[in-house]
Amino acid sequence: MTALEARALDVDTPSGPAQVVMTKRGKAGLFVIGHGAGGGIDAVDIVAVSGALADDGWTVARVVQPYRVKGRRAPEPPPRLDAAWSSVIAALRKERASRLVVSGRSSGARVAVRSAAAVGADAVVALAFPLHPPGKPEKSRADELAELPMPHLVVQGERDPFGTPAELPPGTNVVGVPGDHSLKQAPDAVASTVLEWLRG
């Protein structure tokens, strides 16, 4: 994977400015990806997927939520996360090529999934979707995935305590990869899985 050549821009949202790191390589489509609850856009899996897609002709936008821009680790309530994300997508519309794919890891995957229909996404890629809190399978978030009306891919660690591939609801297009919730054990497998699915 080559180093990501990127430019940063700020986007106003109802929660304050979000930061977007843009990597422009081609016109295959616009791929927008968000980070996990306490993490950032330099997570190993996010960087791997972003680099692979940029090399394959996608414009990639990695989004830092406003609460992280402010230096906070605790995320805002879901409605505020979704509103900020939607504002970013609206601002990036002019960058859109043939397709809009929204994505995220962990908490960011939930934001992408919940907002996909409202922002007009053509497809969704969820990395390490947190199906339930560790050890609490009864607190399932399966309904968020079940409501997706467009094609979607979930890439899940085979030992993810937030939900293994086998725990995801029937009908979910899920691919298991070695490792846990961090997906850092096999970032190349994550990237190749996403790339091959989008090519298909």
C-alpha positions in Angstrom: 0.0 0.0 0.0 1.3 3.4 -0.9 1.3 6.3 1.6 -1.9 8.3 1.5 -1.5 11.7 -0.1 -4.2 13.8 1.5 -5.5 17.3 2.2 -7.5 18.3 5.2 -10.6 20.5 5.4 -13.0 21.6 8.1 -16.7 21.1 7.7 -19.3 22.9 9.8 -21.8 20.7 11.6 -24.5 21.3 14.3 -21.9 20.0 16.8 -19.1 22.2 15.6 -16.4 21.6 13.0 -15.6 18.1 11.7 -12.3 17.5 10.0 -12.2 15.6 6.7 -9.0 14.2 5.3 -9.5 13.8 1.6 -7.4 11.5 -0.6 -8.2 12.0 -4.3 -7.0 9.4 -6.8 -9.7 8.9 -9.3 -13.4 8.8 -10.2 -14.6 5.3 -9.2 -16.7 6.9 -6.5 -16.7 8.7 -3.2 -15.9 6.5 -0.1 -16.5 8.2 3.2 -15.3 6.5 6.4 -15.6 7.4 10.1 -13.7 6.3 13.2 -14.6 4.4 16.4 -15.8 5.9 19.6 -12.4 6.7 21.2 -10.2 6.2 18.2 -9.2 8.1 15.1 -8.9 7.9 11.4 -5.4 6.5 11.7 -6.7 3.2 12.9 -4.9 0.4 11.1 -8.0 -1.0 9.3 -9.2 2.5 8.3 -5.8 3.4 6.8 -5.5 0.0 5.0 -8.9 0.3 3.4 -8.5 3.9 2.5 -5.1 3.3 0.9 -6.4 0.3 -1.1 -9.4 2.2 -2.4 -7.4 5.3 -3.3 -5.0 3.2 -5.3 -8.0 1.6 -7.1 -9.4 5.0 -8.2 -11.7 6.1 -5.4 -11.9 9.4 -3.7 -11.6 8.7 0.0 -12.8 11.0 2.8 -11.8 10.1 6.4 -14.0 11.9 8.8 -13.1 13.1 12.3 -16.3 13.7 14.3 -16.5 17.1 16.1 -16.1 15.7 19.6 -12.7 14.3 18.6 -11.7 17.5 16.9 -12.4 19.1 20.3 -10.1 16.6 22.0 -12.8 14.6 23.7 -12.9 10.8 23.8 -16.5 10.2 24.8 -18.8 10.3 21.8 -21.9 12.5 21.6 -25.4 10.9 21.7 -26.3 9.0 18.5 -28.6 11.7 17.1 -25.8 14.3 17.3 -23.3 11.9 15.7 -25.7 11.2 12.9 -26.4 14.9 12.3 -22.8 15.8 12.2 -22.1 12.9 9.8 -25.0 13.9 7.6 -23.7 17.5 7.4 -20.3 16.2 6.3 -21.8 14.0 3.6 -23.9 17.0 2.3 -20.8 19.1 2.1 -19.0 16.4 0.2 -21.7 16.0 -2.5 -19.7 18.1 -4.9 -16.9 15.5 -4.6 -19.2 12.7 -5.6 -18.4 10.7 -8.7 -20.4 7.7 -9.8 -21.1 6.1 -6.4 -21.4 7.1 -2.8 -20.3 4.5 -0.3 -20.5 5.3 3.5 -18.4 3.4 6.0 -17.0 3.4 9.5 -15.4 1.2 12.1 -17.2 0.2 15.4 -19.2 3.3 16.6 -18.5 4.9 13.2 -20.0 1.8 11.5 -23.2 2.3 13.4 -23.3 6.0 12.3 -22.8 5.0 8.7 -25.5 2.3 8.9 -28.1 4.5 10.7 -27.6 7.4 8.3 -27.1 5.5 5.0 -30.6 5.9 3.6 -31.0 9.6 4.7 -27.7 10.6 2.9 -28.5 8.7 -0.2 -25.7 6.2 0.0 -25.5 3.5 -2.7 -23.8 1.0 -0.4 -22.5 0.6 3.1 -19.3 -1.0 4.5 -19.2 -1.6 8.2 -15.9 -2.5 9.9 -16.2 -4.3 13.3 -19.9 -3.5 13.7 -20.6 -3.5 17.5 -23.5 -5.8 17.5 -23.8 -5.8 21.3 -21.7 -4.7 24.3 -19.1 -7.4 25.3 -20.8 -10.2 27.3 -24.3 -8.7 26.7 -25.7 -10.4 23.6 -29.2 -9.6 24.8 -28.6 -5.9 24.0 -28.5 -6.4 20.3 -28.3 -3.7 17.7 -29.2 -6.1 14.9 -32.2 -3.9 14.0 -29.9 -1.2 12.6 -28.4 -3.6 10.1 -31.8 -5.2 9.3 -33.2 -1.8 8.2 -30.5 -1.2 5.6 -32.3 -0.9 2.1 -29.1 -0.9 0.1 -26.2 -3.4 -0.5 -23.9 -3.7 2.5 -20.8 -5.5 3.7 -19.8 -6.2 7.3 -16.2 -7.1 7.9 -16.0 -8.7 11.4 -13.1 -10.1 13.5 -13.6 -13.9 14.1 -13.0 -13.3 17.8 -14.8 -10.0 18.2 -16.3 -9.7 21.7 -18.8 -7.2 20.4 -20.2 -9.8 18.1 -18.7 -12.6 16.0 -19.6 -13.1 12.3 -21.8 -16.0 13.4 -23.8 -13.8 15.7 -24.8 -11.3 13.0 -28.4 -11.5 11.9 -29.5 -13.7 9.0 -29.3 -11.9 5.7 -26.3 -9.8 6.7 -23.5 -9.9 4.2 -20.6 -10.6 6.6 -17.1 -11.7 6.0 -15.0 -12.9 9.0 -11.3 -12.1 9.2 -8.7 -13.2 11.7 -8.5 -11.2 14.9 -10.7 -9.3 17.3 -12.6 -6.0 17.4 -9.5 -3.9 16.5 -9.1 -5.7 13.1 -5.4 -4.8 13.3 -4.3 -8.4 13.1 -5.1 -8.7 9.4 -5.5 -5.2 7.9 -4.6 -6.4 4.4 -7.4 -9.0 4.6 -9.8 -6.3 5.6 -8.7 -4.0 2.7 -8.8 -6.8 0.1 -12.2 -7.9 1.2 -13.7 -4.4 0.9 -11.9 -3.8 -2.4 -13.1 -7.1 -4.0 -16.7 -6.5 -2.8 -16.8 -3.0 -4.2 -15.4 -4.2 -7.5 -18.1 -6.8 -7.7 
